[in-house]
Amino acid sequence: MIELLTSNTPNGKKISIMLEEIKFKFKITKININKGEQFNPKFRKISPFSKIPVIIDHENNISLFESGAILMYLGERSGKFYPEKNRHLINQWLMGQMAYVGPMLGQHHQFHHYNPGKSNWGEERYFKISKIIYKDLDDRLAQNRFLAGEYSIADIATFPWMARHEWHDIGLKNYKNLTRWYLEISKREEVIRGFDLLKRDERIPLP
């Protein structure tokens, strides 16, 4: 049994989608980040940066924090979506999501979606960067069906962030290759189930 400690965020959805994809039994322990539960000393013992998600693999008595590390672990443990023959390429696109796509879109969310009008500089900066991200992903997907060639943890990591395209106000439909990739992944039954992390009939927003 895998225990997933998380909240309903793109990083949390990465792991619920992956667990559905590999068909591992898991349970969700909700961490209410709006109430600061991530700063609870008990939680900080397994997540030293007070971040979600975290998994506890009770069968192997191991816990992991950081969504990218969790995806790599689950890929190795299941033997799915993280093949050795392509791992160097998957790692690059996974780290790109972790270090660039997620953090920059996250800042765009803060300035454009949550706090509009508080900083014109911040809104303009992260809107511009987000548009570049869309273009870079679209260019990549013009040459490849998926980010690392075949469907992998790199796609699973990136998809939930692009699923907030309505917040970005960039227009996903303006990027035909990115839209094709997004729609293909959005039809996977495992992705649909994993996206509905809290089982509240949350639907994937279509372009």
N, C-alpha and C positions, 0 to 999 in steps of 0.2 A: 504493500500500500504506500502510495506517495501522498504526503500531505502538502498542499499548496497554500502557503500563507500569503495573502495578496489583497489588493483592492481592485476595483474595476477600472483599470487603466490600460493603455496600450502595452506597457511592459508586462502587466499581469496577464493580459490576453495572449501574449506570445506563448506562455507556458501552458495555459489551459488548452489552447489550440494544439500544441505539441503533444500533450498528454492524450488528447482525443485521437490525434493522428497515429500515435504508436499503440493506442488501445491499452494503456496502462490503467489499472484501477487507481482512482485518486479521490481525495476529499478536499474540500476547500475550507480553510479557516480564514474568515474575513478579518482584515486589519483595517480599521477605520482611520484613514490618514487625516481626515478632516477633524477628528477628535484627538489626534496626536498619538494614537496607539502604537505607531512605529517607534516612538521614543521610550516605550516601556522597557525597563532594564532586562526583562526576560527575553523580549524580542531582540534587543541589541546584542545579546549573547550569540545569536546566530546571524545577525545582520549588523555588523559594526558601524555601517554608515546610516543606519536607520532607514533603509530603503526596502521597498517591496519590488519584486516578489522574492520569496524564499521557498525552497522545498526541503522537506525532511523525507528521506528515503528510509522508512522504518525497517524495511527488510535488511538493509545493509548498515543501518545505524549511522547515517551520514546526512549532514545538512549542507546546503549550498545557497549562497546569495549571488546576486548579479545575474540578470536574465540571460546574457550571452553564455556565461559559464554553465548555467542550468541547461540551456539548449544543447550545448556540447556534451554534457554529461548524459542527458537523456538520449541523444543521438548515438553515443557510444554504447550505452547500456542496452538500447533496443536494437541496434544495428540498422536503424532506419534514418533516412534523410541526412546522413552525414557520412557518406562513403569515403573510405580511405583514398581511393584513386583520384578523388576530386577535392580532397579536404583542403589543400592549400588555397584553392580558389574560393571555396565556401567560406573559409576563415577570413579572407580579405573582405568579402561582401558583408559578412556578419560583423566584423569590426567596424566597417564603414557605417553600418546602421547604428552600432553602439556609440561610436565616437562622434558621428556627424549627423546622420539623418535624424535620429531620435532627439538628441540635444538641441539641434537647431529648430526643428519643428516644434519642440517643446517650448522654446523661447518665443517662437511665433505665436503659440497658444497663449502665453502669458501676456504679451503686449497687445495682440490683435483681438483675441477672444475674451480673455478674462478682464483685462484692464485697458480697454480702448480709450484714447484721448489723454492718457497720463504721460506718454512720451512719444512724440512724433518721431524722434530719432530711432527709438527702439522699434516702433511699428514699421518704419520704412526699412530699417536694416534687416530685420528678420523676415519681412515679406519678400524682400529681394533675394535673400539666401534661400528661402523656401521655394521660390520660383526656379532658382538654379538647380536645387535638388530634384524638382520635378523633371526638369530638362535632362539632367544627368541620368536619372533612372530611365526616362523615355529613350534616350540614346542607347543605353545598354540593352534595353529590351527590344530595340529595333533589330539587334543582332542575335539575341538569345531568347528562347521561350521563357526561361526563368533566369534569375540573377546570376547563378553559378552554373548555368547550362541546364541542369535538371532540378526539379523541385527539391528544395532543401531547407535546412534551418535558417538559411539566409533570407529566404522568402517568408518563412514563418515569422521571423523577427521584424521584417519590414512591413508586412501587410497591415498589422493593427494600427501603425502610425499613419499609413495612407488611408485607413478607414475613417480618419477624422478629416477627410478632404473638405467636408462642408464647413469646418471651422477655418480652413485655410483661405477660402475665397479666391482661389487661383483658377479653378475650373479643371477638374480632372479630365473632363471630356475633350479638353484642348490638346491632350497628350495621348494620341491613339494607341501607342505601344504600351504605355503605362496602364491605360484603361483596359486593353485586352488582357494584360497580366492580372489586373485587379479583378476583373469579372470572372476570369477562369478560376482563380483561387476562391473567390466568394461563393462559387457553386459547390465546392467540396463539402460534403456532409459533415466531416469532422471539423472543418473550419467554422461552419455554421453553428455547430454545438459548442465549440470552444469559445467562440466570440460571445455567446450568451453566457458569460462566466457566472453570473449570479442567478441564472435560470429565471429570468424575468421576461422572457420572450423578446430579448433585445435583438433587433434585426440589423444586418450589415447594411449600411447606407450605400445605395447604388448611385452612380453618377447621374 
